[in-house]
Amino acid sequence: MKRVKTQRLQPTEQGAAQAGEILRSGGVVAIPTETVYGLAASALDEGAVARIFAAKGRPSDNPLIVHISALSQLPLLWAEVPERALVLARAFWPGPLTMVLPKTAAVPGCVSAGLDTVGVRMPEHPLALRCIEAAGVPLAAPSANASGRPSPTTAEDVLQDMDGKIDAVLEGGACRVGVESTVVDLTGEHPRILRPGAVTLEMIEAALGQTEVDEAVTRAVSAGERPRAPGMKYRHYAPCAPVTVFDGAPARTAARIRARLQPGDGVLCFDDCRDVFAGCENIVCYGPSGSIAEQGRRLFSALRAFDALPCTRILAQGCRPWGEGAAVRNRLHKAAGFHCETVGGPVLGVTGRSGCGKSLLAEEAAALGFGVVDADRVYAELLSQCGELLAALRCRFPDETNKAGVDRRALAARVFHDEQARLDLNAITHPFVVREIERRIVRLEVEAVPGVLLDVPLLFESGIDRACTATCAVLAPLEQSVQRIALRDGLSPERALERLRAQPDDDFYRQRCDAVLQNDGSRDDFLKKVRICIQKYGK
């Protein structure tokens, strides 16, 4: 392949105009999108599209996604624009969603890899939209990396693979999402997700109803199968060293990887698990264990970082597979060639403010055979049995302890009005509670329960979320919670309200939990939600 001088275009109107001029003349330009950088060329020019395949070293049976800047371009690409495509477009465009429908004759066969369908999306990044407008045609734009390599999320990533192979790269900063778009096939009776992304299964179901997930999302595609969307068949996203993914609760996967480490290994881990691997030289982190969005933004750059390290193999912590986590897990599993290992059984951590209905969820889980661990009961038992914990509390809180033990009511009153005292109490008690809960999880798994449910008000503050394979918040209207607490604990409504206002608000839980159950209807309605939650997140 003849080398060219790759220009670096600035993230300005002028830079986008220059990119458009190159694209109009049949050139290839790497452009920023909200997902990853795309390798763009006119989707209607077979010669330009051929340059994409040549630059990437991409197999010819791997279809490309076409990018548009306006809905008026759809009739040029799709033989028919059905109403459900418009429903999704109104909900998620511009954004990280690609829809697959039968194509028109205007779309070259090389774009669709010989299929009679083509995937189309409208990117959210303003520079991408400006480039499409400046080019005057829809743009084919797969990820701007060498085929099989981790996708690029910065211009520097693009140049690692494409410098000298393409005409230009338009600078656009780091990509906001970090994993490629969701691909949904709309040709069947029900929408079918061919590739997960930031537009989740739950979002599509909310818009269109029943939605299927293709088997290729969770397994390797065999040599004889024909890919219907990018990324379905071939080895993708992979660093040079082989990857093994360990799926399960972050605390358990970190311990398993630590036990497997050999000289020369690299570790891909969560930020909050890094200390487990003290002494290992080849560590790369890709976000906190509780932040799927951050994991998505950092995954590909983390995988690329290993190529600069002397690794013979990479042991990786797998993320939780819920919501956007399905996309991150899919990319990591593909990077590993689906060489994955599950550590431990399902552990569902339940949290939320007082009086929301967590205990009802726990009761239903117990009725279904789950092992249930109540953090408050664990704490109470430790206060009566653990001499080391009692000694630490007597040292810090002498006025709230005596020879008989801890005056829990007095201690609660103290920390309620003294923030430093509350922080000190948590620093003392949380490590004891976490260790005991972890021991009970292991003991319950030996008993072969179908799953374990943890009822933990301070799930994230204590770090017990790292012992969970999924987390769920139970929320309820404030006035209902006030009534429940007042009745349950014999408090005045004013005192119950004061207690609730001292706890995190709903947004705290919504931003952190994999699932949210709203307990705002009848008991029967809530129990239906509970059963669905346990079936989905506790399996």
Secondary structure as GFF3:
##gff-version 3
##sequence-region A 1 539
A	DSSP	beta_strand	7	9	.	.	.	ID=ss1
A	DSSP	alpha_helix	13	24	.	.	.	ID=ss2
A	DSSP	beta_strand	29	31	.	.	.	ID=ss3
A	DSSP	beta_strand	38	42	.	.	.	ID=ss4
A	DSSP	alpha_helix	46	56	.	.	.	ID=ss5
A	DSSP	beta_strand	65	67	.	.	.	ID=ss6
A	DSSP	three_ten_helix	71	73	.	.	.	ID=ss7
A	DSSP	alpha_helix	74	77	.	.	.	ID=ss8
A	DSSP	alpha_helix	83	92	.	.	.	ID=ss9
A	DSSP	beta_strand	97	102	.	.	.	ID=ss10
A	DSSP	beta_strand	117	121	.	.	.	ID=ss11
A	DSSP	alpha_helix	126	135	.	.	.	ID=ss12
A	DSSP	beta_strand	139	140	.	.	.	ID=ss13
A	DSSP	alpha_helix	155	162	.	.	.	ID=ss14
A	DSSP	beta_strand	168	170	.	.	.	ID=ss15
A	DSSP	beta_strand	182	185	.	.	.	ID=ss16
A	DSSP	beta_strand	192	195	.	.	.	ID=ss17
A	DSSP	alpha_helix	201	208	.	.	.	ID=ss18
A	DSSP	beta_strand	212	213	.	.	.	ID=ss19
A	DSSP	three_ten_helix	215	217	.	.	.	ID=ss20
A	DSSP	beta_strand	243	248	.	.	.	ID=ss21
A	DSSP	alpha_helix	250	260	.	.	.	ID=ss22
A	DSSP	beta_strand	265	269	.	.	.	ID=ss23
A	DSSP	three_ten_helix	271	277	.	.	.	ID=ss24
A	DSSP	beta_strand	283	285	.	.	.	ID=ss25
A	DSSP	alpha_helix	292	305	.	.	.	ID=ss26
A	DSSP	three_ten_helix	306	308	.	.	.	ID=ss27
A	DSSP	beta_strand	313	317	.	.	.	ID=ss28
A	DSSP	alpha_helix	325	335	.	.	.	ID=ss29
A	DSSP	beta_strand	340	343	.	.	.	ID=ss30
A	DSSP	beta_strand	347	351	.	.	.	ID=ss31
A	DSSP	alpha_helix	358	367	.	.	.	ID=ss32
A	DSSP	beta_strand	371	374	.	.	.	ID=ss33
A	DSSP	alpha_helix	375	385	.	.	.	ID=ss34
A	DSSP	alpha_helix	387	396	.	.	.	ID=ss35
A	DSSP	three_ten_helix	398	400	.	.	.	ID=ss36
A	DSSP	beta_strand	401	402	.	.	.	ID=ss37
A	DSSP	beta_strand	405	406	.	.	.	ID=ss38
A	DSSP	alpha_helix	408	417	.	.	.	ID=ss39
A	DSSP	alpha_helix	419	446	.	.	.	ID=ss40
A	DSSP	beta_strand	452	455	.	.	.	ID=ss41
A	DSSP	alpha_helix	459	462	.	.	.	ID=ss42
A	DSSP	three_ten_helix	464	467	.	.	.	ID=ss43
A	DSSP	beta_strand	470	475	.	.	.	ID=ss44
A	DSSP	alpha_helix	478	489	.	.	.	ID=ss45
A	DSSP	alpha_helix	493	501	.	.	.	ID=ss46
A	DSSP	alpha_helix	506	512	.	.	.	ID=ss47
A	DSSP	beta_strand	515	518	.	.	.	ID=ss48
A	DSSP	alpha_helix	523	537	.	.	.	ID=ss49
###
